[in-house]
Amino acid sequence: MWIEQDNKLKKQFQFKDFRQAFAFMTQVALLAEKYDHHPWWANVYNKVEIELCTHDAGNIVTDKDRKLAQEIDNLLASQ
């Protein structure tokens, strides 16, 4: 579940291993390019943390963030 905190949508993901985590990040990168909306993220081994906010709107959560968050969730649901 995405959590809205500090004017950001945040979510942590955990995968079987680094390979799966990196594959997920690659898919998210392609989505980010498609929507021209790039997340802040961190990765350590099998964990990925993503934060979304819209810089153009003053670093707040907008519909652009919610849409990308939903698309990211859809990636996992389709696997």
N, C-alpha and C positions, 0 to 999 in steps of 0.2 A: 504494500500500500504506500502510495506517495504521501508524504507529510509536508504540509506547508508550514515553514518555520523561517524566521529571519528574512522574509520577502523572497523565499526560494522554495521550489518544490524539490524535495529530497527523497531518495530511495537507495537502499543498499540491495545488491544482488549477490547471491552466492551460487557457485557452479561446482561441478565435480572436480575440475582441475584448471590450471592456467590456460590450457588450450581452449577449453570451452569459454572461459571468461574472455579471452582475447577474440575469439570468433564473434561473441556477442558484441564486443566493443567495435569490431569492424562493421557489423550490421548497423549499429547505432550511428557510426560515423557516416555511413551512406545515407541514412535518414536525415541526419543533421545537414548534410550538404543539400539534399533534396529540398528541405524546408528553409535553408539558409539560416539555421538557428543552431548554434553550437553550444553544447553543455560544458560545464566544468565537471571533470570526473577524476577519479583516482582508482588505481588498480594495484592490488597486492595479491599475488598468487591467484586464488580462485574467487576473490571478492572484487566487486566493482561498485563504486559509490558514484552516484550522479546527482548533480544539482542543476536546476533550471531556473533562470530568471531572464527577463527581457531587458537588455542593457539600454536599448533605444527608448524604452518607456521609463527610464529612471531606476533600473535595477529592481523591478517589482515583478510579481507573477501576473501573467496575462494569459489570454486564451491561446496565444502562440505556445506558451509553455505547456498548458494543459493538453493541447493537441499533440505535441511531441511526446509528452509523457504517455498518452494513450497509445500512440504508435509504437513506442518502446515496449509497452505491455503487450501489444498485439504480436510483436516479434516472438516473445516467449510463449504466448498462447498457441502460436502456430507450429511450435516445435514438438 
